[in-house]
Amino acid sequence: METSAATGAPTTIRWGIIGVGNVTEVKSGPGFRQADRSELVAVMRRDGAKAADYARRHGVPRWYDDADALIHDDEVDAVYIATPPDSHRDYAVAVLEAGKPVYVEKPMARTTAECEQMNAAAERAGLPLFVAYYRRAMPRFAKVKELLDGAAIGSVQAVAIRNQQPAPIDEGGDMPWRVNPEISGGGHFVDLASHTLDLLDHLLGPIARVSGYAANRSGRYPAEDLVSAAFEFGSGVGGTGLWCYAAGEYRDEVEIVGDAGSLTFSTFAQEPLRLVRGGSEESIEAPYPATVQQPLIQAVVDELTGVGASPSTGTSAIRTARIIDTLLASYRAEHGLTFS
């Protein structure tokens, strides 16, 4: 590894990926090659044929079907973990114990306890742990933060979240892992709401108090499909959330209310931001980048090469895990959902 004579930091980060599934095809994988001072040199998937195919299509020099082999590859400086959440803790700890920084997919893990173990491993190793809550670095949400910090809607008073979609059609076959709590920690709420809750932590500061209710209304899988919440940020801003994954239509909306106006946007779609103030409405274009994780990947590389800092870390991500655990605690207990 080449290092800077001035800072002692690496000049280039050579990445390996554990788990080259769908998320790595467009959302994240290309970002490790697009980022400055970054290279993608190795990938791993338990199905060696699929790992080899990914490496061929994306121009990656080496592939593995064994995670330990990638972790201990001397030419891999840092590892991105893109597997389902049930393996995040074990892989992250193994990478950190091998002396390498980790960038792990969201949610950080299935539970706060698993996140705590990951953070403890990072602290023992004296290495950074990053989490792919990539909306913190996206230009779309940087614009939202700019508007809020510039008092475009005055002093923020409240926020309301509404996220819903129809229940999936049961076509037989295996249950998707995203609605299998033993793998994901919950259902679509864990997968999707974690993005919005983490983004609001970034925009408005940490949530100090939360209460709520979770249920399964559709009966299609063991995870929750309805969650309602009331919460309060440390600043005193109040909030409500409703997540329904057995609804008749799609809806994705976050409204932030100030004493001089309101700002409304979607977390997952790309329609313009809607700014209302002074009796008029303004539409603000704020599209996604082609590789949605690339801005955060660049921030991670910047930190590892000593020229910047990542806005998403194990320390920030565990706050979102605590909120999710609180909202799902009763549902998990009632349905016997436990995690080792």
N, C-alpha and C positions, 0 to 999 in steps of 0.2 A: 504494500500500500504506500503510495507516494503521499508525503505530507508537506504542508506549507512551512517554509523556513521561518516565516514571520509569526505564525500562530501555532504551529505544531499540529493543526487539524488536517484531516485528509483533504486532498485536492479533488478527488473523485470518489463517489460511493458506488461500489459494485454490489448490486442487489441480487438476492435469490428470492424466489416466491415458492411458498408451500401452499399447494392447492390452486391449480390453475383451472378453475371452473368458469362459469359464465361471467361473473363480476370482473374477471381479469381480461376478458376479451376486448372490451371497449372502455369501460368505466375507469379502470385503474391500470392494467398492465402496460399499455402504451405510454403512460405517464412517466414510467421509470426510464424510458429512453428519450422522452421529450424534454425532461427536466435538465437544466444546466448542471454540469458536474455530476452526472448520474449515468450509470450503465446497468442494463439487465443482463446478467451473465449466466444464470442458472434457474431452472424451474423444476418443481417436483409435483407429481400426482401419483397416487397409489397404483393407478392403471398406467403402466409404463408406456403402452401404445399411445394413450391420450397425451401423456407428458411429451413424448417424442413428436407427436403431431403439432402440439402447441409450439414447441421449440422451433420446429421447421417453419411453421407459418409466420412466426413473429421474429425470426432471425436470432434466436437465443442460442449461444454456443453449446450449452450443456443441459441435459435433463436427467432426472433421477426418479425412481419409484420408491425411494426410501428417504424419509425426512432427515434422519441422522446424517446421511451422506451429504445432503445439501448443507445442513447446519455446520458441519465440520469441514466443508470445502474451504481451503485456505484462500481461495480467490473470491470468496463471498464475504463482503464487509458487513452487510446488514440484511435482515430478513423481513419480508412482508408475508404475514400469515393471512391467507384468504380462504380458510376452511370454515365450515359451520361453527357456531359458537361453542359447542360442547368440547372442542379440542383446543380452543384458544389458550386457555390457561396452561395446559401441559406443553404445548409447542412454545409458547412465549417463555416459560420458565427454562426450557431446554436451550433456547437460543441465548437467553441472557446468561445462563450458566456457562455457555460456550464462549462468552466474552463479546457478544455482538448485540448491537441495538436492534429493537423490534418495532415494526409498524404493523399493527393488527387491525383486522376488519372490525366494524361495528356490528352489533353491540360488542363492547369490550369483552364480555363473557356472559354466561347465563345468569350469574348472581353477583351481588356485591362481594360476597365472601371470596369468590374466584378472582374478582378484580383486585381485592386486597392482597391475595397471594401473588398476583402478577406484579403489583407495585412493590411488594416487599422484595421480590426477586430482583427487580430493577435497582432498588436501593442497595441491596447487598452487593450487586455487581458494579454499582456506580455508573450505570448506563441508562440512557434515555429509553422510554417506552412511549410510543406514539399510537394514537387511535384514529381510525379513518372516518371521523366525523368531519367530512370534507367540506360541508357547507360553511364551516367557519372561515374557509379561505376562498370561497367562490366569489367572483366579482359581483354576482347578483346580490348576495347577502352583505357584501362589503358596502354596496350602495344603500341597503336598508340601514346598516349601522351608521353610515355617514349621515343619512337623513335624521335618524334618531339623535345622534350625538350633536347634530347641528340644530336641534330643537325645531325641526320642520313641523312637528305636531305639538309643540310646546312641551310641557312636563308630562311624561308618560304616567298614566293612571291605572290602566288595566290592559289585559290581553285575553283574547278568546280564540281557542283552537277548535276547528271542526274538520275531522278527517273521516271519510266513510267511503265504502265501496261495496258492491254486491258480494254475496257469498259465492265461492267458487262452485262451478258445476261438478258434481261427483262423477268422474269418468272411470272410476275403478282404479286398480293399481295401488302402488304404495302411496301413503300419505306424504304430501310435501313436507320437507324437513322444517320449513318455516312455521308450520302450525303443529309441530311435534315438540311439546315443551321439554322433553328429555334431551332433545338436540339443541333447540333454539332458546330455551328458557321461557317460552310463551308462544304467542301467535303473531299475527300481523301488528299488534300493538307494540310488541317488543321490537320488531323489525323496523316499523315506520315511525311510531311515536318517539322512539329514541332520537331520531334525527331532529325532530321539531323541538323536543325538550332540550337537547344539547345546544341547538342553535339559539334558543331563547336564553339559555345560560350565558352564551357568548354575547348576545345583544343587550341583555338586561341585568346580568349578574346572576349569582346562584339563587335557586329556590330555597327558601328557609323552612317552609311548612307546606305539607300536602296531605290531603285526605281524599278518599274516593271509593269507588265501587267497581268490581269487575264481574262479568257473568258470561255464560255461553248461551246465546239465544237460538242459534241455528241448529245446534247439535251435530254439525258436520265433522267435527274433530275435537280433541280433548282440550285445546287451548281456549282461552277467553276470546270472545269476538265483540264484546261491548265493554267499554271502560269510560267512566265519567270521573272527573277530578275537579277539585278546587285547590288552588295553591296561592302562596304568597311569596314574592321575592324578598330578599333581604332588604331591599330598598323600600319595601312597603307596597310596591305595585301588586295589585291583585290579579288573579287569573282563573280561567275555567277551561276545561278541555272535554271534548266528547269525541270518542273514537268508536265507530260502529262498522264492523266488517260483515254485516248481514243486512245491508241497506238496499234500497231499490235503485239508487243512483250514486254516481261518484261525486265526491265533494272534497276539496282540499283548500282550506282557507285558514289563515292566521290574521286576525285583526288586532292591531295595537292602537289603543285609544289614548290620546293625549288631551290636555286641557285647551288645545288650540286646533285640534283636528284629529284625523285618524289615518293610519297606513295599513293597507290590506295587501297580502301577497299569498301565494301558494308555496308550500315547501317543496313539492315534487314536480310541479308543472312549470312552464316557462312563460305564462302569460304576463303582461306588464304589471308592475307594481301600481297600486291605486292609492294616490295621495289626495285626501280631502281636507281642505282648510279654507276658511274665509268664504264659505258658500260656493266654492268651485271645486271641480275634480280634475286632477292631472294624472295622465297615464304615462308611466315611465318604463321604457324598454329595459329589460335586464335579463338577457338570454344566458343559457348555460354555455360553458366552453365545450368543445368537441369531446375532450377527455375530462370528465367531470372531476376526477380526483387529482388532475395534474397540478392545480394551484397549491393544494395541500402537500402533495408529494414534493413540489419545489420548496415549500417552507420547511419540510422535514430535512431535505438535503441541505438547505441553507444552514439549518442548525447543526447538522452533523459536520459540515465543512467550515463552521465558525463564522458565517456571514449573516446570520439571521436567527429567527426562532419560530418554532411551530406553535400555532394557537391551540392545537389539540394534543393533549398528553394523557397519560394514565391518571394523572391527578385531576384533570378536568373531567375526564370521561367517567370516573367513578361516581361523581355527583349525579350524573344521569342514571347510573345503575341503582343508586340508592332510591331515587324517586320511583323508578319502575318497580323495585322490590317492595316499596311501601304500598303502592297501588295494587299489586298482585298478591300481597301476603295472605289475605283471607281466602282468595280464590285457590291459591296453591294449597293452603292447609285443608280446605274443604274437599279438594279433589285428590289429596294424597300425593301431590307433586313435590318430590324432594330431589336434591342434587348432591352427589358425592363430592 
